[in-house]
Amino acid sequence: MSSLQSLPQGPETGEHADPAKRAGAARMRRVIVIASMAALALAVAIGIVIARSRSGARSRSSIPTSLTSAAAPQTVRLKGITTAVRAQSIMAPTISGQQVNTLTITKLIPSGTRVKKGDLLVEFDRQAQQRDFIDKQAQSDDQNQQVLEEQAKEAAARAKDETEMKQAEDALAKTKLEMEKVELLSRIDAEKAREDLDEAQATLAQLKATFDLKRKAAEASIRILEIQRDRIRETMLHAQANSALMEIHAPIDGIVVFNTIWKQGNMGEVQEGDQVRPGVPFMEVVDPGLMEVRVQVNQEDLFGLKLGDKARVHLDAYNDLVFPAQLEAIDPMGAPGDFSPKLRSFSATFSIQGHDTRLMPDLSAAVDVDPAGTAGSGSQ
């Protein structure tokens, strides 16, 4: 606009020019100003468009190829613990009929030993059970002797009563025979014979009545002794069975694994001489040929897994051991996460294919799941 204002003013544009001409010149200047402003705005707009196009090109060139295309599947790593599919827990025996707080181990097979079914695993101190068995056996013998003596007494008493009854029957028969001669006897003798008959009949009736009562009383007395004898015998058998429980044998073929338990104020594995509370599982016999890994899967990784997915198992304790595995099960019920109850985790089980003597339960392991299902083979 300053250039327009500096234009030379001729006679047409001077102060003394014609008014019509001055009005035309003013309109011309306004047109020129508007055209100049429009050209300037156009130039600015073109510059902005060019700048944006260059910036967009630079932005597109900086985006990684993996994000502009379909994202490639990533291997999922999960952490878990090895467990045995087939295992038998070994517990300290529970003593029947006795209050026992602890049991003392006198013999123990070393952990990691391969055993066959029936092999001796552990033996506890059985002195108390054997002593109890011997005591109860002596009591049972004494009680049984009392039963035999009572039965002998009853047999003698029965024989005596039966003899007395036979004598009473004979006396009654004799008295009846005497009564048949009453016509030949004097009145005094006849009266005496009648009294003898009544007495013989009463004696026989009394013997018969007391005979049954004596037998019932004797049977009850003997039965009481038999019950007492049987109770003592049952206690003796319990003591004998408890003594047998002090030896524990392998229920299956496998490898011995010790559990970590609370003993004598500390956590640890049992040793010979330790005291274990009855019912505590302190050992396992596991079949090393069938092992699996149980892991926790967060809900973000869960949707990328499906049954049958192949995986590789790495043992943290043995870096050189890698086993092929397969996803066998996923628990449908999730548990609240550690950091937020809204984020849930799910338990999953991978079967391990292959075996090694070092592959044992309760080992921490890493499971690499290949979504493509092309996990490599590992140790056999």
C-alpha distance (Angstrom), angle and dihedral (degrees) to the residues before:
residue distance angle dihedral
M1 . . .
S2 3.81 . .
S3 3.79 88.7 .
L4 3.73 89.9 53.9
Q5 3.76 91.9 50.2
S6 3.79 91.0 51.9
L7 3.79 93.6 57.5
P8 3.87 112.5 123.2
Q9 3.70 113.0 -101.6
G10 3.78 114.6 -133.4
P11 3.74 128.9 -167.0
E12 3.78 87.8 -78.8
T13 3.79 92.6 59.6
G14 3.73 104.3 33.3
E15 3.72 126.9 104.4
H16 3.79 91.1 -95.6
A17 3.83 94.2 50.4
D18 3.73 124.0 116.1
P19 3.86 112.6 -80.2
A20 3.81 92.7 -128.8
K21 3.74 90.6 53.8
R22 3.80 91.6 48.0
A23 3.84 90.5 53.2
G24 3.82 91.4 50.9
A25 3.78 91.8 50.1
A26 3.82 90.3 51.1
R27 3.80 91.8 51.8
M28 3.79 89.6 49.4
R29 3.80 91.1 53.3
R30 3.81 91.3 50.6
V31 3.81 91.5 50.8
I32 3.79 90.6 49.9
V33 3.83 91.3 49.3
I34 3.85 93.0 49.7
A35 3.80 91.2 47.1
S36 3.80 90.9 49.9
M37 3.84 92.0 50.1
A38 3.82 91.7 48.1
A39 3.80 90.9 50.9
L40 3.80 90.9 49.0
A41 3.85 91.8 50.1
L42 3.79 90.6 48.6
A43 3.77 91.2 51.3
V44 3.82 91.6 50.6
A45 3.82 91.8 49.0
I46 3.80 91.9 50.3
G47 3.81 89.9 50.7
I48 3.79 92.4 51.8
V49 3.82 92.0 49.6
I50 3.81 91.3 49.7
A51 3.80 91.8 48.4
R52 3.82 93.0 49.7
S53 3.78 92.5 48.1
R54 3.82 90.9 52.2
S55 3.83 91.7 47.2
G56 3.83 91.7 49.2
A57 3.79 90.6 50.6
R58 3.78 91.0 51.3
S59 3.84 91.0 47.6
R60 3.80 92.6 50.1
S61 3.77 91.8 48.4
S62 3.85 90.8 53.7
I63 3.87 95.8 54.1
P64 3.87 111.3 102.9
T65 3.76 116.2 -114.0
S66 3.83 90.5 -125.2
L67 3.80 90.3 62.8
T68 3.78 97.5 44.5
S69 3.81 90.6 52.5
A70 3.79 131.0 46.6
A71 3.84 110.1 -61.4
A72 3.80 112.5 -106.9
P73 3.84 115.4 -124.1
Q74 3.78 114.1 -97.2
T75 3.83 126.8 -142.1
V76 3.80 110.1 -109.7
R77 3.81 117.7 -140.3
L78 3.80 117.7 -154.5
K79 3.79 130.1 -177.5
G80 3.78 123.6 -138.5
I81 3.80 149.7 137.1
T82 3.80 128.7 -95.3
T83 3.80 116.9 -119.1
A84 3.79 135.5 178.8
V85 3.79 118.7 -111.5
R86 3.81 91.2 -152.4
A87 3.80 116.2 37.6
Q88 3.80 139.0 140.2
S89 3.79 121.4 -146.9
I90 3.80 117.3 -136.7
M91 3.82 115.2 -147.9
A92 3.77 132.1 -173.1
P93 3.83 106.1 -99.1
T94 3.78 121.8 -99.1
I95 3.80 110.6 -129.4
S96 3.82 114.3 -132.1
G97 3.78 116.8 -133.8
Q98 3.80 95.1 1.6
Q99 3.77 136.7 94.0
V100 3.81 103.8 -130.7
N101 3.81 120.1 167.0
T102 3.81 99.3 -173.6
L103 3.79 140.3 6.0
T104 3.81 123.3 -144.3
I105 3.81 119.5 -133.2
T106 3.81 111.9 -133.1
K107 3.81 99.9 169.6
L108 3.82 128.6 24.3
I109 3.78 133.6 175.8
P110 3.87 114.2 -131.0
S111 3.79 119.5 -101.1
G112 3.79 114.3 -100.2
T113 3.81 93.9 31.3
R114 3.79 115.4 142.6
V115 3.80 109.0 -129.9
K116 3.78 138.9 -175.6
K117 3.78 125.3 -133.8
G118 3.79 108.7 -79.1
D119 3.82 97.2 24.3
L120 3.81 115.9 136.9
L121 3.81 111.0 -101.8
V122 3.79 105.7 172.2
E123 3.78 139.6 -6.1
F124 3.79 126.2 -156.5
D125 3.79 129.2 -156.4
R126 3.80 105.7 -83.0
Q127 3.81 101.5 179.2
A128 3.80 94.0 108.2
Q129 3.81 91.9 49.7
Q130 3.80 93.3 46.6
R131 3.80 91.8 48.0
D132 3.79 90.5 49.2
F133 3.81 90.1 48.9
I134 3.82 92.5 51.8
D135 3.81 91.8 47.8
K136 3.79 93.6 48.8
Q137 3.78 91.5 44.9
A138 3.83 90.7 55.6
Q139 3.81 90.8 48.0
S140 3.77 90.7 48.2
D141 3.80 91.4 51.7
D142 3.83 91.4 49.6
Q143 3.76 92.2 48.8
N144 3.77 91.9 47.4
Q145 3.80 89.0 52.1
Q146 3.80 90.0 53.6
V147 3.80 89.7 52.2
L148 3.80 90.9 51.7
E149 3.80 92.1 48.2
E150 3.79 91.8 48.9
Q151 3.79 90.9 48.6
A152 3.83 89.7 50.8
K153 3.80 91.0 50.1
E154 3.76 91.1 50.0
A155 3.78 91.4 49.1
A156 3.85 90.3 52.7
A157 3.82 92.4 45.9
R158 3.78 90.8 49.1
A159 3.77 92.1 50.5
K160 3.80 90.5 49.2
D161 3.80 92.4 49.1
E162 3.78 91.3 47.5
T163 3.83 89.4 51.0
E164 3.79 91.3 50.7
M165 3.78 90.4 48.9
K166 3.79 90.5 50.6
Q167 3.79 90.3 50.4
A168 3.82 90.4 48.7
E169 3.80 90.6 50.5
D170 3.80 90.4 50.0
A171 3.81 90.9 48.2
L172 3.79 90.2 50.2
A173 3.78 91.8 49.7
K174 3.78 90.7 49.8
T175 3.80 91.7 48.9
K176 3.80 90.8 51.1
L177 3.76 88.7 52.3
E178 3.79 90.4 52.4
M179 3.81 90.1 51.0
E180 3.76 90.0 59.0
K181 3.82 87.8 64.8
V182 3.81 94.0 52.1
E183 3.81 92.5 111.8
L184 3.74 89.9 58.4
L185 3.79 93.8 46.3
S186 3.72 130.2 79.6
R187 3.76 120.6 -101.5
I188 3.80 91.3 -102.6
D189 3.77 93.5 50.1
A190 3.79 90.8 46.5
E191 3.80 91.8 53.2
K192 3.76 90.9 48.5
A193 3.80 91.7 50.3
R194 3.81 89.7 50.9
E195 3.82 90.6 52.3
D196 3.78 90.5 48.2
L197 3.80 89.7 52.3
D198 3.78 93.3 50.8
E199 3.78 90.9 47.5
A200 3.80 92.9 49.4
Q201 3.80 91.6 49.6
A202 3.84 91.7 48.6
T203 3.79 91.8 47.5
L204 3.79 92.4 50.9
A205 3.81 92.5 47.0
Q206 3.80 91.5 49.7
L207 3.79 92.4 48.3
K208 3.79 90.8 51.4
A209 3.81 92.3 48.5
T210 3.81 95.1 46.8
F211 3.80 90.8 42.9
D212 3.83 91.7 65.5
L213 3.80 92.9 43.5
K214 3.81 92.1 50.2
R215 3.80 91.3 49.9
K216 3.82 92.6 50.9
A217 3.80 92.3 47.0
A218 3.81 91.5 48.3
E219 3.82 92.0 48.1
A220 3.82 91.0 50.8
S221 3.80 91.7 49.0
I222 3.79 92.2 49.2
R223 3.80 91.5 45.4
I224 3.81 91.0 54.8
L225 3.79 90.3 52.4
E226 3.83 90.4 47.7
I227 3.81 91.8 51.4
Q228 3.78 90.9 50.5
R229 3.79 89.9 47.6
D230 3.81 92.4 49.1
R231 3.81 92.0 49.8
I232 3.76 91.6 51.6
R233 3.79 89.8 46.5
E234 3.79 91.0 50.6
T235 3.80 89.9 51.9
M236 3.79 88.7 49.0
L237 3.81 91.0 52.5
H238 3.81 89.8 48.8
A239 3.80 89.1 53.7
Q240 3.79 90.0 48.7
A241 3.82 91.5 49.5
N242 3.82 90.9 46.9
S243 3.77 89.2 52.9
A244 3.81 89.8 52.9
L245 3.83 89.8 50.1
M246 3.78 89.6 62.6
E247 3.81 87.8 78.3
I248 3.82 116.6 65.5
H249 3.79 120.4 -167.0
A250 3.80 130.4 -164.8
P251 3.83 111.2 -86.8
I252 3.84 93.3 -160.1
D253 3.79 141.0 10.9
G254 3.79 111.7 -87.7
I255 3.78 147.8 88.8
V256 3.81 125.9 -52.2
V257 3.81 114.7 -118.9
F258 3.81 123.4 -178.0
N259 3.80 121.3 -139.1
T260 3.78 122.9 -139.1
I261 3.80 107.3 -115.7
W262 3.80 139.3 168.9
K263 3.80 107.6 -95.6
Q264 3.77 131.4 162.7
G265 3.80 93.2 -13.5
N266 3.83 97.2 -48.3
M267 3.78 140.9 78.8
G268 3.78 115.0 -113.5
E269 3.78 149.0 105.3
V270 3.79 120.8 -67.0
Q271 3.79 123.4 -101.1
E272 3.77 135.4 -174.3
G273 3.79 109.0 -72.4
D274 3.82 94.4 28.3
Q275 3.78 120.8 128.1
V276 3.80 117.8 -129.1
R277 3.78 128.0 -170.3
P278 3.83 115.9 -119.8
G279 3.80 114.1 -95.4
V280 3.83 95.7 23.6
P281 3.86 113.4 133.2
F282 3.80 102.7 -133.4
M283 3.81 101.4 158.6
E284 3.80 143.0 30.1
V285 3.78 134.6 -157.5
V286 3.81 107.3 -148.5
D287 3.78 133.3 -173.0
P288 3.85 104.1 -128.5
G289 3.78 91.9 -163.7
L290 3.82 92.4 73.6
M291 3.81 113.3 48.5
E292 3.80 134.4 154.8
V293 3.79 140.8 -178.6
R294 3.78 123.1 -128.2
V295 3.79 115.1 -156.0
Q296 3.80 139.2 175.4
V297 3.82 116.1 -121.5
N298 3.80 122.3 -163.9
Q299 3.77 117.8 -135.4
E300 3.81 92.6 -108.6
D301 3.82 92.2 61.4
L302 3.80 94.3 36.3
F303 3.81 95.6 78.6
G304 3.81 90.5 56.8
L305 3.81 93.1 58.2
K306 3.78 130.6 80.6
L307 3.78 134.0 174.5
G308 3.78 112.0 -84.1
D309 3.82 95.7 32.1
K310 3.79 112.2 149.7
A311 3.78 120.2 -125.4
R312 3.79 144.5 170.4
V313 3.80 122.8 -123.7
H314 3.81 119.7 -147.9
L315 3.80 119.3 -170.5
D316 3.79 113.1 -140.6
A317 3.81 90.8 -147.4
Y318 3.82 94.3 51.5
N319 3.79 114.9 37.9
D320 3.79 92.6 -175.1
L321 3.80 94.2 59.3
V322 3.80 117.3 90.5
F323 3.80 121.5 165.2
P324 3.80 129.8 -171.0
A325 3.78 113.3 -121.2
Q326 3.78 142.4 179.0
L327 3.79 133.1 -145.2
E328 3.81 106.7 -111.5
A329 3.81 106.6 168.0
I330 3.81 143.1 6.8
D331 3.77 120.9 -160.6
P332 3.83 107.6 -123.8
M333 3.82 91.8 -153.5
G334 3.78 111.8 76.3
A335 3.78 128.1 -157.4
P336 3.83 127.0 -136.7
G337 3.79 113.4 -89.7
D338 3.78 125.3 -113.0
F339 3.80 95.2 -111.7
S340 3.78 103.1 33.0
P341 3.82 133.7 13.8
K342 3.80 88.5 -140.9
L343 3.81 91.2 63.1
R344 3.80 108.6 70.0
S345 3.77 131.9 -165.2
F346 3.79 127.5 -149.1
S347 3.78 131.1 -150.8
A348 3.81 116.7 -122.8
T349 3.80 132.5 -177.4
F350 3.82 126.8 -145.4
S351 3.80 120.8 -168.4
I352 3.80 114.6 -136.2
Q353 3.78 116.0 -134.1
G354 3.79 113.2 -151.4
H355 3.78 131.6 19.2
D356 3.78 142.7 -124.8
T357 3.80 132.9 -174.4
R358 3.80 88.6 -115.6
L359 3.80 93.2 54.7
M360 3.81 103.0 101.6
P361 3.82 136.1 154.8
D362 3.81 122.6 -86.4
L363 3.82 95.2 31.9
S364 3.79 116.8 139.6
A365 3.79 111.4 -118.8
A366 3.81 141.1 -179.5
V367 3.79 118.3 -136.8
D368 3.82 118.3 -157.2
V369 3.79 109.7 -160.6
D370 3.77 116.2 -158.2
P371 3.84 109.2 -153.0
A372 3.79 89.3 -158.5
G373 3.79 89.4 58.0
T374 3.83 95.2 -125.0
A375 3.82 101.4 121.5
G376 3.79 112.4 160.6
S377 3.76 124.5 -115.6
G378 3.79 119.0 -98.0
S379 3.78 140.5 -170.1
Q380 3.77 117.6 -30.9
